[in-house]
Amino acid sequence: MVRPDPDELLPPPIVRRWTERIDRFAGAECADLFAVAIRRTLARTLHRLDDGTVFVVTGDIPAMWLRDAATQMRPYLALLGATGPGELPGLAEMIGGVVRRQFAYIAHDPYANAFNAAPNGNCHEPRDLGDDPWLWERKYEIDSLCFPFQLADQLARATADTAHFTAAFRAAAGTAVDTLTVELDHENLSSYRFVRPDTIPQDTLPRDGRGAPVAVTGMTWSAFRPSDDACVHGYLVPANLMAAHTLDLIAARLGVADELAVRARSLAAILRAGVEAHGVVAHPHHGEIWAYEVDGLGATLLADDANMPSLLSLPLVAGIDPADARYARTRGFVLSPDNPYFYRGALAAGPGSPHTPVDHVWPIALAVAGLTTADRSESLRLLRTIAATTAGTGHVHESFHVDDDTRFTRDWFSWADSMYCELALRVAGYPQAL
């Protein structure tokens, strides 16, 4: 593996240009953190493999999450769009290498969430079911089948280059469509199981790895949330909406008459109808909103998690208009104490997660809130909040305590760095790609 030169991918004059612009709009503290974070992901997470594809570590864990690798690239896509791919050919080519590596992983095992750079047997927990040496972890999460295709589409829109839509894209897309279709009827059609012995409930599935019972609803089943915590009820509503949007993107790249495109569009319609029938609830304070999880048997979880895809992030990952009335009501719920994972303190207020301690908010969620509001002053306030709560480390952490940012989780979380950088670019005048 070879690490690319970050200065060749993103020349210092371009970093300085945007750093100075962020300084004018948001101040030196925000600009200084941007300058460090935008370079750190390029300098420390990228590894070019012998086949020319690019392996991306998530930060302080030496594995490539399909979700994280895609979201880590988001600010660089914005820079490509703002600067022009002709000025940053190395950056565009590098992201293409990430996409090709993700396609290979999906084709290898669509149920895995995190992979090794080689079949070396490294893994998070050796007692998990399965012995594939390529897999770091095999927690099935719908978003793992969505983010890579969204990254591919975003790259094409930023550069007008479609060279990465190859046979490998089609193979991965077919695998994703097949898997999402099987999981429409998890109880009867799926062979997926996940068991982690002697652990907390969030890290394993009940019923010998099958998960809690679900009915057939038209939604596709997920074992785990994007936090890597087990789903409680099986049907993760924001992930289903993300999947529907992703299937439409896949279909558009394949062509109207293509058989796989027809299947993808049909499945997208089934998922949306399933969400509409089972994933929408009437909240006593907020009105009609999307639930976070349901099981089709009557159980509903009204909450939101800090990780994407979340209800809050639907404009970023699911093509939902930020002005959509149901989204506005759902957003009001998420950013209120009615959300059981919303925390408020002296330093910050925002969504947290059962994945991290109580009273810890996630900078990723703060950035998402800033990227999905039309209020630029709110975006600026959230950017400054993130920059002011690094505990002097110069790192955007996974989470921090709302009253004490020295109480944080994960020393280095590249996804959080990238979401901060994307928000900084938006505050500095470049709109994010929804």
Secondary structure, 3 states (H helix, E strand, C coil): CECCCHHHHCCHHHHHHHHHHHHHHHCHHHHHHHHHHHHHHHHHCEEECCCCCEEECCECCCCEEHHHHHHHCHHHHHHHHHHCHHHCHHHHHHHHHHHHHHHHHHHHCCCCCEECCCCCCCCCCCCCCCCCCCEEECCCCHHHHCHHHHHHHHHHHHHCCCCCCCHHHHHHHHHHHHHHHHHHHHHHHCCCCCCCCCCCHHHCCHHHHCCCCCCCCCCCCCCECCCCCECCCCEEHHHHHHHHHHHHHHHHHHCCCCHHHHHHHHHHHHHHHHHHHHCEEEECCCEEEECCEECCCCCEECCCCCCCCCCCCHHHHCCCCCCCHHHHHHHHHHCCCCCCCEEECCCCEEECCCCCCCCEECHHHHHHHHHCCCCHHHHHHHHHHHHCCCCCCCCCCCEEECCEEEEEECCCEHHHHHHHHHHHHHHCCCCCCC
